[in-house]
Amino acid sequence: MSERNAGVLALGLVLLLSGGCIGRKSLNYLNDPSLSNGSSKLFENRKFEYRLQVNDVLSIRVMGLDDATSKFFNVESQGSGAMVTDAAMYVNGYSVDKNGQVQLPTVGKIKVQGLTVGEAQELVQRKINEFFTNATVILKMVNWRLSVLGSVERAGAYQVYNNQITILDALAMAGGPSEFADKSHITLMRQSDRGVQALYVDLSDTKVLSSEYYYLLPNDIVYVPALRARPGRLNLELLATLLSATTVAVLVINSINSNK
């Protein structure tokens, strides 16, 4: 191999290596050139409130009732003080039927479809007040869960106990994105009465902090794709070895030529 050919080969390997590299923006979260050390910036939230849908399951507890009446409403409290599991809450919860209603003892059917959790609690409280005095209603969603799939450390479905969980929180629950995750094209799938809405969320830009999709809703699915540069990066060690071998070959050729 001539010195010129060896140099061309080395240059080609360098270009191949650089072609497989991943930019810092693809690896980091929330890039914003306007931010600097010591400065701050406000990103106003556009939180979208979830509205109850058919097949949602609610935990409805009525406090302040006598023991006999309390057992009719608070089914989950009949376990003699034992810890209530998610499965027990689901089985004993109040499901929103196909007509958007829940059936409560004594009170009857109440339409909650289309209401926020807070609005549903207020409505149930008004209905309870018609039958009982000094009773307090506590209404929560039981099926508040989300799924995180794709290039994350622990893909799976997660039960949520926080009404204000962000997409960053969801990724943290799943152990965070893997090394080759594409944070600029995360797919968010959101269910509604009309179907499933799918969109891209760019976590490499701070604009996401002001997006209505920054906060997640019940039953959201977050999919993290892999970077297209991944195959090249997986061969990085092999290419680096070849580059080192080529460099050694160039040095040997130079040494031989200088001794002629």
C-alpha positions in Angstrom: 0.0 0.0 0.0 1.4 3.4 -1.0 1.5 6.3 1.5 -1.0 8.2 -0.6 -3.5 5.3 -0.6 -3.1 4.7 3.1 -3.8 8.4 3.7 -6.9 8.3 1.5 -8.1 5.2 3.4 -7.5 6.9 6.8 -9.4 10.0 5.6 -12.3 7.8 4.4 -12.6 6.1 7.8 -12.5 9.4 9.6 -15.4 10.6 7.5 -17.3 7.4 8.1 -16.9 7.8 11.8 -18.0 11.4 11.8 -21.0 10.4 9.7 -22.2 8.1 12.5 -21.8 10.6 15.2 -24.8 12.0 17.1 -25.0 15.7 17.8 -25.3 17.1 21.3 -28.7 18.4 20.6 -30.0 14.9 20.0 -28.6 13.7 23.3 -29.6 16.5 25.6 -33.0 17.7 26.8 -34.5 21.2 26.5 -31.8 23.0 24.5 -32.3 26.8 24.4 -29.6 29.2 23.1 -31.3 32.1 24.9 -30.6 30.6 28.3 -27.2 31.3 29.9 -25.6 30.9 33.3 -27.4 33.0 35.9 -30.4 33.8 33.7 -34.0 32.5 33.9 -37.0 32.2 31.6 -40.6 31.6 32.3 -42.5 29.0 30.3 -46.2 29.4 30.8 -48.1 26.1 31.0 -51.0 25.2 28.8 -52.4 22.3 30.9 -55.3 20.4 29.3 -57.7 19.0 31.9 -58.9 15.4 31.4 -62.6 14.8 31.1 -64.1 11.5 32.1 -64.9 9.0 29.5 -66.9 5.8 29.2 -65.1 2.8 31.0 -63.2 5.1 33.4 -63.2 3.7 36.9 -63.7 6.0 39.9 -63.1 5.7 43.6 -66.0 7.5 45.3 -65.8 7.7 49.1 -68.4 9.4 51.2 -67.1 10.4 54.6 -69.0 11.4 57.7 -71.7 8.7 57.5 -72.7 6.2 60.1 -71.0 2.8 59.9 -74.0 1.0 58.4 -74.5 3.6 55.6 -70.8 4.0 55.0 -70.5 0.3 54.0 -72.8 0.9 51.0 -70.6 3.6 49.5 -67.1 2.8 50.7 -66.8 -0.8 49.4 -63.0 -0.6 49.6 -63.1 0.0 53.4 -64.6 -3.4 54.1 -61.2 -5.1 54.3 -60.9 -4.7 58.1 -58.2 -2.0 57.7 -56.1 -4.1 55.3 -54.1 -2.2 52.7 -56.2 -1.7 49.6 -54.5 -2.8 46.4 -54.9 -1.3 42.9 -56.8 -4.4 41.8 -59.2 -4.1 44.7 -59.8 -0.4 43.9 -60.5 -1.3 40.3 -62.9 -4.2 41.2 -64.7 -2.2 43.8 -64.7 1.2 42.0 -67.5 2.8 40.1 -67.3 2.3 36.3 -68.6 4.9 33.9 -71.1 2.9 31.8 -71.9 3.3 28.1 -74.3 6.1 28.9 -71.6 8.0 30.8 -73.2 7.4 34.2 -72.1 5.9 37.5 -74.6 4.0 39.7 -74.4 5.0 43.4 -76.3 3.3 46.2 -79.4 5.3 47.3 -78.5 8.2 45.1 -79.0 6.4 41.8 -77.3 7.1 38.4 -75.3 10.3 37.9 -73.9 11.3 34.5 -70.2 12.2 34.8 -69.0 11.7 31.3 -67.4 14.9 29.9 -66.7 16.3 33.4 -63.3 16.9 34.9 -62.6 15.0 38.1 -63.2 18.1 40.1 -66.5 18.8 38.4 -67.6 15.2 38.9 -66.8 15.4 42.6 -68.8 18.6 43.0 -71.8 17.0 41.2 -71.7 13.9 43.3 -71.4 16.1 46.5 -74.6 17.9 45.5 -76.4 14.7 44.9 -75.2 13.2 48.3 -76.3 16.4 50.1 -79.9 15.6 49.0 -79.9 12.5 51.0 -77.3 13.0 53.8 -76.1 15.8 55.9 -72.5 16.6 56.9 -71.2 14.1 54.4 -68.0 14.8 52.4 -67.3 13.2 49.0 -63.8 12.3 47.8 -63.6 11.3 44.2 -60.5 10.0 42.4 -59.7 8.2 39.2 -58.6 4.6 39.7 -57.5 3.9 36.1 -54.9 6.8 36.0 -52.1 5.0 34.3 -49.8 5.5 31.3 -47.5 3.4 29.2 -43.9 4.2 28.2 -42.5 2.1 25.3 -39.5 2.1 22.9 -35.9 3.1 23.7 -36.2 3.4 27.5 -34.6 1.5 30.3 -37.8 0.0 31.7 -40.7 0.0 29.2 -44.1 -0.8 30.7 -47.4 0.5 32.1 -47.3 2.6 35.2 -50.0 3.5 37.7 -50.0 7.2 38.5 -50.9 8.8 41.8 -50.4 12.4 40.7 -52.9 14.5 38.7 -50.1 16.7 37.3 -47.5 14.3 35.7 -45.4 15.6 32.9 -43.8 13.7 30.0 -40.4 14.1 31.7 -41.9 12.5 34.8 -43.1 9.6 32.7 -39.6 9.0 31.2 -38.1 9.2 34.6 -40.5 6.5 35.8 -39.3 4.3 32.9 -35.6 4.8 33.9 -35.0 7.5 31.2 -34.3 7.2 27.5 -31.5 4.9 26.3 -28.3 6.2 24.9 -29.6 6.1 21.3 -33.1 7.4 22.0 -34.4 10.1 19.7 -35.7 12.8 22.1 -36.8 15.1 19.2 -39.4 12.7 17.8 -41.1 11.2 20.8 -44.6 10.0 19.8 -47.5 10.7 22.2 -50.7 8.8 21.6 -53.8 10.1 23.4 -57.2 8.4 23.6 -60.5 10.3 23.3 -64.1 9.5 22.5 -63.4 10.0 18.8 -60.3 7.8 18.5 -56.6 8.0 19.1 -54.6 11.2 18.5 -50.9 10.8 17.7 -48.3 13.6 17.5 -44.6 14.2 17.8 -43.1 15.8 21.0 -39.7 17.4 20.7 -38.0 17.2 24.1 -34.7 18.6 22.7 -36.3 22.1 22.7 -37.6 24.1 25.6 -40.8 25.0 23.6 -42.2 21.7 24.9 -42.5 23.3 28.3 -45.3 25.6 27.0 -47.0 22.9 25.1 -50.5 21.5 26.1 -48.9 18.1 25.7 -46.2 18.6 28.3 -48.7 17.4 31.0 -50.0 13.8 30.4 -53.5 12.6 30.7 -54.8 9.2 31.8 -54.1 6.3 29.4 -51.5 8.3 27.4 -48.9 6.2 25.6 -45.4 7.6 25.2 -43.2 5.9 22.5 -39.5 6.8 22.3 -37.9 5.9 19.0 -34.2 5.1 18.4 -31.9 7.4 16.5 -31.3 6.5 12.8 -27.6 6.9 13.5 -27.7 3.9 15.9 -26.4 1.2 13.5 -23.3 3.3 12.7 -22.6 4.0 16.3 -22.9 0.3 17.2 -19.9 -0.3 14.8 -17.9 2.5 16.3 -15.4 0.2 18.1 -14.8 -1.8 14.9 -14.2 1.3 12.9 -12.0 2.8 15.5 -9.9 -0.4 15.5 -9.6 -0.2 11.7 -8.6 3.5 11.9 -5.9 2.6 14.4 -4.7 -0.2 12.2 -4.6 2.1 9.2 -2.7 4.7 11.2 -0.1 2.1 12.2 0.2 1.0 8.6 0.8 4.6 7.5 3.6 5.0 10.1 5.2 1.7 9.0 5.1 2.7 5.3 6.6 6.1 6.2 9.4 4.4 8.2 10.2 2.0 5.3 10.2 4.7 2.7 12.5 6.9 4.9 15.0 4.1 5.2 15.3 3.4 1.5 
